[in-house]
Amino acid sequence: MRPVADWLANATRVTALALLLALPWFAGYMFQERVLIAGMLTLVVGLLACVAAALGARRVGAGVGAIAWPLGGFVAWSALAAVFSVYLHASLVSVLQLGGYVAVLCVFASLFREHRWRRAAWMTIAAAGAVEGIVGLREWTQTAIFQGNLTWRIFGTMYNPNVVAGYLLACLPAGVVVLAVAWHNARSDDERPRLGLIAAGFAVAIPCAALLLTGSRAGMLGAMLGAAVLAIASPNRIRGRWVVAGLVLVVLLAVAAPPIRSRLLSATTQSHSAIFRWYTWVGTARMVAARPVLGFGPGSFEHAYSLYAVTGFTRMAHQTPLQIAAEAGLPALALVLAAVGMLLRRMRDALRRGGMRSMEVAAGLAAMAALGFQNLVDYTWYVPAVGLTLTAAVGLALAAARGEEAPGDEGRPRRWLCWPLALALAGGAIAGGIGLRAEVLAERGRALLGRGRYHMAAGWLRQAAEIDPLDAEIWEDLGQAAAGTRPGGLERAVQARLRTAELNPLRAGNYLGLAWVYEALGEEESALRAARKAIEVHPNYPRAYVTLAQLQERHRSHAEALKTWRALEEVYQSPVGQYQAVKEPTDFSYAYAWIALGREAESEGDLATARDYYQRAAELAGEFARLHREREEVLQAPGTWDEREVREAERVKAEAEAGLSRIQRRGDGRDAP
């Protein structure tokens, strides 16, 4: 069996390297299907590694050793927290992702202790980072040439510039390792062409340049911290000649690069981003205080945060340690910190040995320091491409710290434990595959839903719901599709949306959809209750106030609606309306309140106040529509373009401008009051 086990171990290594190389192309987003793909693939890699170890493959180490206890405890505690989650499906997906992270860490720590495989892994990470950097540089160059925008922040193949910065922070230490190896080889043989040294230099220079063009201030500070750690921890000859010089060069280039320079200059005149993050942390701390032991469930932050938010909505806490505590409780955070502490201790002890292996350990420390700092103000660790690359780099550093020696059974994995782990990983991979199959079917249904083909969309979505009955988003889309079918579509829509509320009771948008379905059925009281429920679970949701006020205008009284419109204006005047995730307008719902309040002021003869309300509504809705029209092509690529929403904003703008024209005519005496 040993030859088969050795072949399987090598196949696992090759698969793991291929996964690292492919991560930037599909795992740079947090869309559910991307997370499921990444999690499923990583669990499969872990499964293969467990089977190879169980069959007695040679050159397989014991992996992370004692660090497995806090890591396993963290995953187990997260699974326990998932049982009590406010949204079970999101928590199960998150546990799958966390399990994949731990699996990758263990695989690279145990299967890559051999010198040649470790070198291949470092080269793979460096190459992936260089390719991502090239994509980003090409994007910035095209934008600068064709649009003249030198301050453009690159997105590369990922969700946003900060995520690109996080990925490059994980890759850059690997490039330094490759450069150090190439430098050593070039010095030992002066007759050989230095093509490898040149390529390694580009593997460092290209990601550095791309990092500057992301404009990520936290990314730049994280890079400086990582460089400082690398300078202190690496061998003297590397520290003196290259790392310190590189740190100085990065500082100089940061001042010269247009994206980062513009952000640094803007930081001296406005602190919108910093204030938004501060309020977000305050809201997250309130979540931790509400459920300090088990939290609200892994992956549930975006669903539970709205109850505690004191500023505009965000899907992530922008501070990873705080989010871990909010989602899985303080014990989970303590386990993570314990694992990090044990990792640091293991690496620190290995640095004393010196040599090239110490350089690899220093690279792992630098990656942890750089990304750790960035995640004190951001969330890039949750993006699979970033988190998996970091765990792979840390696993390689552990493998280098332990070396290739494996005396007796001390450095070998416990074969009896490998089979239960293999079964657990197989179960997770199968569950991920089932969820992915449902997501593929749901995407087909959503595509048809966007084209108004409700019957066919409902068919695909119903199949998806049968495969994955815990996914509230599928049930919500099924409710929308059912509402467009006849006969009995509205009744089926109500049932689908009630099922959504059962699975995810904090989903405010679902209650708004339910309110409009009840409205269409003529059930006025039920519609009003659903709209009020939306405000109850998301007190700062502008669209919920708009829906309730519109229903009140139809079925209750003008006075009740006016009270709701004024409540929405109060929301706008609070930090919720003043500080959003981005300073550009992302929601024009407030414009509805301003138009209604403008009409009220106009009817009372207060033309100055009415003019102010109408002007604000026209500016907000107009700016929203303009920005989205300009970015239509960009938004269509990831499937986030919504033509109906943009047309609605344009209609609201036109309504506000009509109010301004009416006031102008009254002021000129050409129109009666």
C-alpha positions as CSV (number, residue, x, y, z in Angstrom):
1,M,0.0,0.0,0.0
2,R,2.9,2.4,0.6
3,P,3.6,3.0,-3.2
4,V,-0.1,3.9,-3.6
5,A,0.1,6.1,-0.5
6,D,3.2,7.9,-1.9
7,W,1.6,8.4,-5.2
8,L,-1.5,9.8,-3.5
9,A,0.6,12.1,-1.4
10,N,2.3,13.5,-4.5
11,A,-1.0,13.9,-6.2
12,T,-2.3,15.8,-3.2
13,R,0.7,18.1,-3.3
14,V,0.2,18.9,-7.0
15,T,-3.5,19.5,-6.5
16,A,-2.8,21.9,-3.6
17,L,-0.3,23.8,-5.7
18,A,-2.8,24.0,-8.6
19,L,-5.4,25.3,-6.2
20,L,-3.1,28.0,-4.9
21,L,-2.4,29.2,-8.5
22,A,-6.1,29.3,-9.4
23,L,-7.4,31.0,-6.2
24,P,-7.2,34.6,-7.5
25,W,-9.3,33.7,-10.5
26,F,-12.4,32.4,-8.7
27,A,-12.0,33.0,-4.9
28,G,-11.4,36.7,-4.7
29,Y,-15.1,37.3,-4.0
30,M,-17.3,36.4,-1.0
31,F,-20.2,35.3,-3.2
32,Q,-21.7,32.1,-1.8
33,E,-21.0,29.9,-4.8
34,R,-17.3,31.1,-4.8
35,V,-17.0,30.3,-1.0
36,L,-18.6,26.9,-1.5
37,I,-16.2,26.0,-4.4
38,A,-13.2,27.1,-2.5
39,G,-14.3,25.3,0.7
40,M,-15.2,22.1,-1.1
41,L,-11.9,22.0,-3.0
42,T,-9.8,22.6,0.1
43,L,-11.7,19.9,2.0
44,V,-11.0,17.5,-0.9
45,V,-7.3,18.3,-0.7
46,G,-7.4,17.6,3.1
47,L,-9.3,14.4,2.5
48,L,-6.6,13.1,0.1
49,A,-3.9,14.1,2.5
50,C,-5.6,12.2,5.4
51,V,-6.0,9.1,3.2
52,A,-2.3,9.2,2.1
53,A,-1.2,9.6,5.7
54,A,-3.5,6.8,6.9
55,L,-2.0,4.5,4.2
56,G,1.5,5.2,5.5
57,A,2.9,7.5,2.9
58,R,6.6,8.5,3.3
59,R,7.7,12.1,3.9
60,V,4.5,13.1,5.6
61,G,5.0,15.0,8.8
62,A,2.8,15.4,11.9
63,G,1.6,18.7,10.6
64,V,0.8,21.4,13.1
65,G,1.4,19.3,16.2
66,A,0.0,20.7,19.5
67,I,-1.4,23.7,17.6
68,A,-4.1,21.3,16.3
69,W,-5.8,21.6,19.7
70,P,-6.8,25.3,19.6
71,L,-7.4,25.1,15.9
72,G,-9.7,22.1,16.2
73,G,-11.3,23.7,19.2
74,F,-12.0,26.8,17.2
75,V,-13.7,24.9,14.4
76,A,-15.6,22.7,16.9
77,W,-16.8,25.8,18.9
78,S,-17.8,27.5,15.6
79,A,-19.8,24.4,14.7
80,L,-21.5,24.5,18.2
81,A,-22.3,28.2,17.7
82,A,-23.8,27.4,14.3
83,V,-26.4,25.3,16.1
84,F,-27.7,28.4,17.8
85,S,-27.2,30.7,14.9
86,V,-29.8,33.3,13.8
87,Y,-29.3,31.9,10.3
88,L,-28.2,28.3,10.2
89,H,-27.4,28.1,6.5
90,A,-24.9,31.0,6.6
91,S,-23.2,29.5,9.6
92,L,-22.9,26.1,7.9
93,V,-21.2,27.7,4.9
94,S,-18.9,29.7,7.2
95,V,-17.9,26.5,9.2
96,L,-17.2,24.8,5.8
97,Q,-14.9,27.8,4.9
98,L,-13.1,27.7,8.3
99,G,-12.6,24.0,8.0
100,G,-11.0,24.5,4.6
101,Y,-8.6,27.1,6.1
102,V,-7.5,24.6,8.8
103,A,-7.2,21.8,6.3
104,V,-4.9,23.9,4.0
105,L,-2.7,24.9,7.0
106,C,-2.3,21.2,8.0
107,V,-1.7,20.0,4.5
108,F,1.1,22.4,3.8
109,A,2.6,21.9,7.2
110,S,2.6,18.1,6.9
111,L,3.1,17.3,3.2
112,F,5.6,20.0,2.3
113,R,8.4,19.3,4.7
114,E,10.5,18.1,1.8
115,H,12.8,20.8,0.5
116,R,11.9,20.6,-3.2
117,W,8.1,20.6,-2.5
118,R,8.4,23.6,-0.2
119,R,10.4,25.6,-2.8
120,A,7.7,24.7,-5.5
121,A,5.0,26.0,-3.1
122,W,6.8,29.3,-2.4
123,M,7.3,29.7,-6.2
124,T,3.6,29.0,-6.8
125,I,2.4,31.6,-4.3
126,A,4.9,34.2,-5.7
127,A,3.8,33.4,-9.3
128,A,0.1,33.8,-8.4
129,G,0.9,37.1,-6.7
130,A,2.9,38.3,-9.7
131,V,0.1,37.4,-12.2
132,E,-2.5,39.2,-10.0
133,G,-0.1,42.2,-9.9
134,I,0.2,42.2,-13.7
135,V,-3.6,42.1,-14.1
136,G,-3.9,45.1,-11.7
137,L,-1.1,47.1,-13.5
138,R,-2.8,46.5,-16.8
139,E,-6.1,47.7,-15.4
140,W,-4.5,50.9,-14.0
141,T,-2.6,51.6,-17.2
142,Q,-5.7,51.3,-19.4
143,T,-7.7,53.5,-17.0
144,A,-4.9,56.1,-16.9
145,I,-4.6,56.1,-20.7
146,F,-8.2,56.0,-21.9
147,Q,-9.9,57.9,-19.0
148,G,-7.0,60.0,-17.7
149,N,-7.7,58.8,-14.2
150,L,-4.3,58.4,-12.5
151,T,-5.9,57.9,-9.0
152,W,-7.8,54.8,-10.0
153,R,-7.6,52.0,-7.4
154,I,-7.1,48.6,-9.0
155,F,-9.6,45.8,-8.5
156,G,-7.7,43.1,-10.3
157,T,-9.7,39.8,-10.3
158,M,-11.1,40.5,-6.8
159,Y,-13.9,42.1,-4.9
160,N,-12.4,45.5,-4.2
161,P,-8.9,47.1,-3.9
162,N,-8.5,46.3,-0.3
163,V,-9.0,42.6,-1.0
164,V,-6.3,42.8,-3.7
165,A,-4.0,44.5,-1.2
166,G,-4.7,41.7,1.3
167,Y,-3.9,39.0,-1.3
168,L,-0.7,40.8,-2.3
169,L,0.4,41.0,1.4
170,A,0.0,37.2,1.6
171,C,2.0,36.7,-1.6
172,L,4.9,39.2,-1.2
173,P,6.8,37.2,1.5
174,A,6.8,34.2,-0.8
175,G,8.3,36.4,-3.5
176,V,11.1,37.4,-1.1
177,V,11.8,33.7,-0.3
178,V,12.1,33.0,-4.0
179,L,14.4,36.0,-4.5
180,A,16.6,34.9,-1.6
181,V,16.9,31.4,-3.1
182,A,17.7,32.8,-6.5
183,W,20.3,35.2,-5.0
184,H,21.9,32.4,-3.2
185,N,22.1,30.2,-6.3
186,A,23.5,33.1,-8.4
187,R,26.2,33.7,-5.9
188,S,27.2,30.1,-5.7
189,D,27.6,29.8,-9.5
190,D,28.7,33.0,-11.2
191,E,28.8,31.3,-14.6
192,R,25.1,30.5,-14.8
193,P,22.7,33.0,-16.4
194,R,20.8,35.0,-13.9
195,L,17.4,34.5,-15.5
196,G,16.0,33.0,-12.3
197,L,17.2,36.0,-10.2
198,I,15.7,38.4,-12.7
199,A,12.3,36.5,-12.6
200,A,12.4,36.4,-8.8
201,G,13.1,40.2,-8.8
202,F,10.0,40.8,-10.9
203,A,8.0,38.4,-8.6
204,V,8.7,41.0,-5.8
205,A,8.6,44.2,-7.8
206,I,5.3,43.6,-9.6
207,P,3.2,42.9,-6.5
208,C,4.9,45.9,-4.7
209,A,3.8,48.2,-7.6
210,A,0.3,46.7,-7.7
211,L,0.0,47.1,-3.9
212,L,0.7,50.8,-4.2
213,L,-2.0,51.1,-6.9
214,T,-4.6,49.5,-4.7
215,G,-4.6,52.8,-2.6
216,S,-5.1,50.7,0.5
217,R,-3.7,52.6,3.5
218,A,-4.1,49.6,5.8
219,G,-2.4,47.5,3.2
220,M,0.5,49.8,3.0
221,L,0.9,50.0,6.7
222,G,0.6,46.2,6.9
223,A,3.3,45.9,4.2
224,M,5.6,48.1,6.2
225,L,5.0,46.1,9.4
226,G,5.6,42.8,7.4
227,A,8.8,44.2,6.0
228,A,10.0,45.2,9.5
229,V,9.2,41.7,10.8
230,L,11.0,40.2,7.9
231,A,14.0,42.5,8.4
232,I,14.3,41.5,12.1
233,A,13.6,37.8,11.7
234,S,15.6,37.0,8.4
235,P,19.3,36.2,8.2
236,N,21.6,39.1,8.5
237,R,22.8,39.3,4.9
238,I,19.2,39.4,3.7
239,R,18.2,42.0,6.3
240,G,21.1,44.4,5.6
241,R,21.1,44.4,1.8
242,W,17.6,44.0,0.7
243,V,14.8,44.1,3.2
244,V,15.6,47.5,4.8
245,A,16.4,49.0,1.4
246,G,13.1,47.6,0.1
247,L,11.2,49.1,3.1
248,V,12.7,52.6,2.3
249,L,11.8,52.2,-1.3
250,V,8.2,51.2,-0.5
251,V,7.9,54.4,1.6
252,L,9.2,56.6,-1.2
253,L,7.0,54.9,-3.8
254,A,3.9,55.2,-1.5
255,V,4.3,59.0,-1.6
256,A,4.7,59.0,-5.4
257,A,1.9,56.5,-6.4
258,P,-1.2,58.6,-7.3
259,P,-3.8,56.3,-5.7
260,I,-2.2,56.1,-2.3
261,R,-1.0,59.7,-2.4
262,S,-4.6,60.9,-3.1
263,R,-5.9,58.9,-0.2
264,L,-3.3,60.1,2.1
265,L,-4.0,63.7,1.2
266,S,-7.8,63.2,1.5
267,A,-7.2,61.7,5.0
268,T,-5.9,65.1,6.1
269,T,-9.2,66.8,5.1
270,Q,-11.8,64.2,5.9
271,S,-12.1,61.2,8.1
272,H,-15.3,59.6,6.7
273,S,-13.8,56.1,6.5
274,A,-12.3,56.2,9.9
275,I,-15.5,57.4,11.6
276,F,-17.6,54.8,9.7
277,R,-15.3,52.1,11.0
278,W,-15.4,53.4,14.5
279,Y,-19.2,53.4,14.6
280,T,-19.1,49.9,13.0
281,W,-16.9,48.6,15.8
282,V,-19.2,50.2,18.4
283,G,-22.1,48.3,16.9
284,T,-20.1,45.1,16.7
285,A,-19.1,45.4,20.4
286,R,-22.8,45.7,21.2
287,M,-23.3,42.4,19.5
288,V,-20.5,40.8,21.5
289,A,-22.1,42.1,24.7
290,A,-25.5,40.7,23.7
291,R,-24.2,37.2,23.1
292,P,-20.7,36.8,24.6
293,V,-20.5,33.0,24.7
294,L,-21.8,31.6,21.4
295,G,-22.3,34.8,19.4
296,F,-24.9,35.0,16.6
297,G,-23.4,32.2,14.6
298,P,-20.5,32.0,12.2
299,G,-21.1,33.9,9.0
300,S,-24.2,35.7,10.5
301,F,-22.7,39.2,10.9
302,E,-24.5,40.8,8.0
303,H,-27.8,39.4,9.2
304,A,-27.6,40.2,12.9
305,Y,-25.6,43.5,12.8
306,S,-28.6,45.6,11.7
307,L,-30.1,45.2,15.1
308,Y,-27.1,46.9,16.8
309,A,-25.8,49.2,14.1
310,V,-25.3,52.9,14.9
311,T,-24.2,53.8,11.4
312,G,-24.8,52.8,7.8
313,F,-25.1,49.1,6.8
314,T,-22.0,46.9,6.2
315,R,-21.7,43.2,5.6
316,M,-18.5,42.9,7.6
317,A,-17.2,44.3,10.8
318,H,-14.0,45.7,9.3
319,Q,-12.1,44.1,12.2
320,T,-11.6,40.4,12.1
321,P,-11.0,39.7,15.8
322,L,-14.1,41.6,16.8
323,Q,-16.2,39.9,14.2
324,I,-15.0,36.4,15.3
325,A,-16.2,37.3,18.8
326,A,-19.5,38.6,17.5
327,E,-20.2,35.6,15.4
328,A,-18.9,32.7,17.5
329,G,-18.3,34.3,21.0
330,L,-15.4,35.2,23.1
331,P,-14.3,31.6,23.6
332,A,-13.8,31.3,19.8
333,L,-11.6,34.4,19.8
334,A,-9.6,33.1,22.7
335,L,-8.9,29.8,20.8
336,V,-7.8,31.7,17.8
337,L,-5.4,33.9,19.8
338,A,-4.1,30.8,21.5
339,A,-3.4,29.2,18.1
340,V,-1.7,32.3,16.9
341,G,0.4,32.5,20.1
342,M,1.5,28.9,19.7
343,L,2.4,29.5,16.0
344,L,4.5,32.5,16.9
345,R,6.3,30.5,19.6
346,R,7.0,27.7,17.2
347,M,8.4,30.0,14.5
348,R,10.4,32.0,17.0
349,D,12.2,28.9,18.2
350,A,12.9,27.9,14.6
351,L,14.5,31.2,13.7
352,R,17.5,30.4,16.0
353,R,18.6,27.7,13.6
354,G,19.6,30.2,10.9
355,G,20.0,29.3,7.2
356,M,17.5,29.4,4.4
357,R,14.8,27.6,6.4
358,S,14.9,30.6,8.8
359,M,14.2,32.8,5.9
360,E,11.1,30.7,5.1
361,V,9.9,30.9,8.7
362,A,10.5,34.7,8.6
363,A,8.4,34.9,5.5
364,G,5.5,33.2,7.3
365,L,5.8,35.6,10.2
366,A,5.9,38.6,7.8
367,A,2.7,37.4,6.1
368,M,0.9,36.9,9.5
369,A,2.0,40.3,10.7
370,A,1.1,42.2,7.5
371,L,-2.4,40.6,7.1
372,G,-3.0,40.6,10.8
373,F,-2.5,44.4,10.9
374,Q,-4.7,45.0,7.9
375,N,-7.5,42.9,9.4
376,L,-7.6,45.1,12.5
377,V,-9.3,47.6,10.2
378,D,-10.6,45.3,7.4
379,Y,-12.0,41.9,6.6
380,T,-9.7,40.4,3.9
381,W,-9.1,37.2,5.9
382,Y,-12.7,36.1,5.1
383,V,-12.1,36.3,1.4
384,P,-11.0,32.7,0.4
385,A,-8.2,33.7,-2.0
386,V,-6.6,35.7,0.8
387,G,-7.3,33.4,3.8
388,L,-6.2,30.3,2.0
389,T,-3.0,31.8,0.6
390,L,-2.1,33.1,4.1
391,T,-2.8,29.7,5.7
392,A,-0.7,28.0,3.0
393,A,2.2,30.4,3.7
394,V,2.0,29.8,7.4
395,G,1.8,26.0,6.8
396,L,5.0,26.2,4.7
397,A,6.7,28.2,7.5
398,L,5.7,25.5,10.0
399,A,7.1,22.8,7.6
400,A,10.3,24.7,7.3
401,A,10.5,25.2,11.1
402,R,10.2,21.5,11.6
403,G,12.5,20.4,8.8
404,E,12.6,17.2,7.0
405,E,13.7,15.1,9.9
406,A,11.1,12.8,11.4
407,P,12.7,10.5,14.0
408,G,10.5,7.6,15.1
409,D,6.8,8.2,15.5
410,E,7.3,11.7,17.0
411,G,7.2,13.4,13.6
412,R,4.6,11.2,12.0
413,P,0.9,11.6,12.0
414,R,-1.3,9.3,14.0
415,R,-2.7,7.0,11.4
416,W,-5.7,5.9,13.5
417,L,-6.8,9.5,13.7
418,C,-6.6,10.1,9.9
419,W,-9.6,7.9,9.0
420,P,-12.1,9.8,11.2
421,L,-10.7,13.1,9.9
422,A,-11.0,11.8,6.4
423,L,-14.7,10.9,7.0
424,A,-15.4,14.3,8.4
425,L,-13.7,16.1,5.5
426,A,-15.6,13.9,3.0
427,G,-18.9,14.8,4.7
428,G,-18.0,18.5,4.5
429,A,-17.0,18.2,0.9
430,I,-20.2,16.4,0.0
431,A,-22.3,19.0,1.8
432,G,-20.4,21.7,0.0
433,G,-21.1,20.0,-3.3
434,I,-24.8,19.7,-2.5
435,G,-25.0,23.4,-1.7
436,L,-23.1,24.3,-4.8
437,R,-25.5,22.3,-7.0
438,A,-28.4,24.1,-5.4
439,E,-26.6,27.5,-6.0
440,V,-26.1,26.7,-9.7
441,L,-29.8,25.9,-10.2
442,A,-30.7,29.0,-8.2
443,E,-28.5,31.1,-10.4
444,R,-30.3,29.8,-13.5
445,G,-33.6,30.7,-11.9
446,R,-32.4,34.2,-10.9
447,A,-31.2,34.9,-14.5
448,L,-34.7,34.0,-15.8
449,L,-36.3,36.0,-13.1
450,G,-34.4,39.1,-14.2
451,R,-35.8,38.6,-17.7
452,G,-39.4,38.3,-16.4
453,R,-39.7,34.6,-17.2
454,Y,-41.4,33.7,-14.0
455,H,-42.7,30.2,-14.6
456,M,-39.3,28.8,-15.7
457,A,-37.5,30.7,-13.0
458,A,-39.9,29.3,-10.4
459,G,-39.1,25.8,-11.7
460,W,-35.4,26.1,-11.3
461,L,-35.7,27.8,-7.9
462,R,-38.0,25.1,-6.7
463,Q,-35.5,22.5,-7.6
464,A,-32.8,24.4,-5.8
465,A,-34.9,24.7,-2.7
466,E,-35.5,21.0,-2.7
467,I,-31.8,20.3,-2.8
468,D,-30.9,22.9,-0.2
469,P,-34.0,23.6,1.9
470,L,-32.1,25.7,4.4
471,D,-31.1,28.5,2.0
472,A,-33.3,31.5,2.8
473,E,-32.2,33.4,-0.3
474,I,-33.4,30.7,-2.6
475,W,-36.8,30.7,-0.9
476,E,-36.9,34.5,-1.1
477,D,-36.2,34.4,-4.9
478,L,-38.8,31.6,-5.3
479,G,-41.4,33.9,-3.6
480,Q,-40.6,36.7,-6.1
481,A,-40.9,34.3,-9.0
482,A,-44.1,32.7,-7.7
483,A,-45.7,36.2,-7.4
484,G,-45.4,36.6,-11.2
485,T,-47.1,33.3,-12.0
486,R,-50.8,32.6,-12.4
487,P,-53.1,31.3,-11.0
488,G,-52.4,31.1,-7.3
489,G,-49.0,32.8,-7.6
490,L,-49.5,35.3,-4.8
491,E,-50.6,32.7,-2.3
492,R,-47.5,30.6,-3.2
493,A,-45.4,33.7,-2.9
494,V,-46.7,34.3,0.7
495,Q,-45.8,30.7,1.7
496,A,-42.3,31.0,0.2
497,R,-41.6,34.3,2.0
498,L,-43.0,33.0,5.3
499,R,-40.5,30.1,4.9
500,T,-37.7,32.6,4.3
501,A,-38.7,34.4,7.5
502,E,-38.6,31.1,9.3
503,L,-35.1,30.3,8.1
504,N,-33.7,33.9,8.5
505,P,-36.0,35.9,10.7
506,L,-33.7,39.0,10.5
507,R,-33.9,39.5,6.7
508,A,-35.7,42.9,6.4
509,G,-35.9,42.8,2.6
510,N,-38.0,39.6,2.8
511,Y,-40.6,41.3,5.0
512,L,-40.9,44.2,2.5
513,G,-41.5,41.7,-0.3
514,L,-44.1,40.0,1.9
515,A,-45.7,43.4,2.6
516,W,-46.2,44.0,-1.1
517,V,-47.6,40.5,-1.7
518,Y,-50.1,41.0,1.1
519,E,-50.9,44.4,-0.5
520,A,-51.6,42.7,-3.8
521,L,-53.9,40.2,-2.1
522,G,-55.8,43.1,-0.4
523,E,-54.7,42.1,3.1
524,E,-54.0,45.6,4.3
525,E,-53.3,44.8,8.0
526,S,-50.9,42.0,7.2
527,A,-49.0,44.2,4.8
528,L,-48.6,46.9,7.4
529,R,-47.5,44.3,10.0
530,A,-44.9,43.0,7.6
531,A,-43.5,46.5,6.9
532,R,-43.3,47.2,10.6
533,K,-41.5,43.9,11.1
534,A,-38.9,45.0,8.6
535,I,-38.2,48.1,10.6
536,E,-38.2,46.1,13.8
537,V,-35.4,43.7,12.6
538,H,-33.5,46.5,10.8
539,P,-34.3,49.8,12.5
540,N,-32.0,51.8,10.2
541,Y,-33.2,50.5,6.9
542,P,-34.4,53.4,4.8
543,R,-36.4,51.3,2.3
544,A,-38.4,49.8,5.1
545,Y,-39.6,53.3,6.1
546,V,-40.4,54.1,2.5
547,T,-42.5,50.9,2.2
548,L,-44.4,51.5,5.5
549,A,-45.1,55.2,4.7
550,Q,-46.4,54.3,1.2
551,L,-48.7,51.7,2.6
552,Q,-49.9,54.1,5.3
553,E,-50.7,56.7,2.7
554,R,-52.8,54.2,0.8
555,H,-54.7,52.5,3.7
556,R,-54.3,54.6,6.9
557,S,-53.9,58.3,7.2
558,H,-51.7,61.0,5.8
559,A,-50.7,61.9,9.4
560,E,-49.3,58.4,10.1
561,A,-47.4,58.4,6.8
562,L,-46.0,61.9,7.6
563,K,-44.8,60.6,10.9
564,T,-43.0,57.8,9.2
565,W,-41.4,60.1,6.7
566,R,-40.1,62.3,9.5
567,A,-38.7,59.2,11.2
568,L,-36.8,58.5,8.1
569,E,-35.4,62.0,8.0
570,E,-34.2,61.5,11.6
571,V,-32.4,58.3,10.5
572,Y,-30.7,60.4,7.8
573,Q,-29.6,63.0,10.3
574,S,-28.1,60.3,12.6
575,P,-24.7,58.6,12.0
576,V,-26.7,56.0,9.9
577,G,-27.3,58.6,7.2
578,Q,-24.2,60.6,7.6
579,Y,-21.6,57.8,7.5
580,Q,-21.9,55.0,5.0
581,A,-19.4,52.4,3.9
582,V,-18.5,54.6,0.9
583,K,-19.1,58.3,0.6
584,E,-20.8,58.0,-2.7
585,P,-24.7,57.6,-2.6
586,T,-25.6,53.9,-2.4
587,D,-29.3,54.4,-1.4
588,F,-31.7,57.1,-2.6
589,S,-34.6,56.1,-0.4
590,Y,-34.2,59.3,1.7
591,A,-35.3,61.2,-1.4
592,Y,-38.8,59.8,-1.1
593,A,-39.1,61.3,2.4
594,W,-37.8,64.6,1.2
595,I,-40.3,64.8,-1.6
596,A,-43.1,64.0,0.9
597,L,-41.9,66.5,3.4
598,G,-41.4,69.0,0.6
599,R,-45.0,68.6,-0.5
600,E,-46.1,69.1,3.1
601,A,-44.1,72.3,3.5
602,E,-45.4,73.5,0.1
603,S,-49.0,72.9,1.1
604,E,-48.3,75.0,4.3
605,G,-46.8,77.8,2.2
606,D,-43.3,77.3,3.4
607,L,-41.7,77.5,0.0
608,A,-38.1,77.9,1.2
609,T,-38.3,74.6,3.2
610,A,-40.0,72.8,0.3
611,R,-37.4,74.0,-2.1
612,D,-34.6,72.7,0.2
613,Y,-36.3,69.3,0.5
614,Y,-36.9,69.0,-3.3
615,Q,-33.3,70.1,-4.0
616,R,-31.9,67.5,-1.7
617,A,-34.0,64.8,-3.3
618,A,-33.1,65.7,-6.8
619,E,-29.4,65.8,-6.0
620,L,-29.3,62.5,-4.1
621,A,-31.4,60.5,-6.7
622,G,-29.7,62.2,-9.6
623,E,-26.2,61.4,-8.3
624,F,-27.2,57.8,-7.6
625,A,-28.5,57.4,-11.1
626,R,-25.5,59.2,-12.7
627,L,-22.9,57.1,-10.9
628,H,-24.7,53.8,-11.7
629,R,-25.1,54.7,-15.4
630,E,-21.4,55.5,-15.6
631,R,-20.5,52.2,-14.1
632,E,-23.1,50.1,-15.9
633,E,-20.5,48.0,-17.7
634,V,-18.5,47.4,-14.6
635,L,-21.5,46.4,-12.5
636,Q,-22.9,44.0,-15.2
637,A,-19.7,41.9,-15.0
638,P,-20.3,40.5,-11.5
639,G,-24.1,40.6,-12.0
640,T,-24.9,43.5,-9.6
641,W,-26.5,45.8,-12.2
642,D,-30.1,46.6,-11.5
643,E,-31.8,48.6,-14.4
644,R,-35.1,48.9,-12.5
645,E,-33.4,50.5,-9.5
646,V,-31.6,53.1,-11.7
647,R,-34.8,53.9,-13.6
648,E,-36.6,54.4,-10.2
649,A,-33.9,56.8,-9.1
650,E,-34.3,58.8,-12.4
651,R,-38.1,58.9,-11.9
652,V,-37.6,60.2,-8.3
653,K,-35.2,62.8,-9.6
654,A,-37.7,63.9,-12.2
655,E,-40.5,64.1,-9.5
656,A,-38.2,66.3,-7.3
657,E,-37.4,68.6,-10.2
658,A,-41.1,68.9,-11.0
659,G,-41.6,70.1,-7.4
660,L,-38.8,72.7,-7.8
661,S,-40.3,73.9,-11.1
662,R,-43.7,74.2,-9.3
663,I,-42.2,76.3,-6.5
664,Q,-40.4,78.5,-9.0
665,R,-43.6,79.2,-10.8
666,R,-45.4,80.0,-7.6
667,G,-42.5,82.3,-6.6
668,D,-42.9,84.1,-9.9
669,G,-46.6,84.4,-9.4
670,R,-47.5,82.3,-12.4
671,D,-49.2,79.5,-10.5
672,A,-51.9,79.5,-7.8
673,P,-51.1,78.0,-4.4
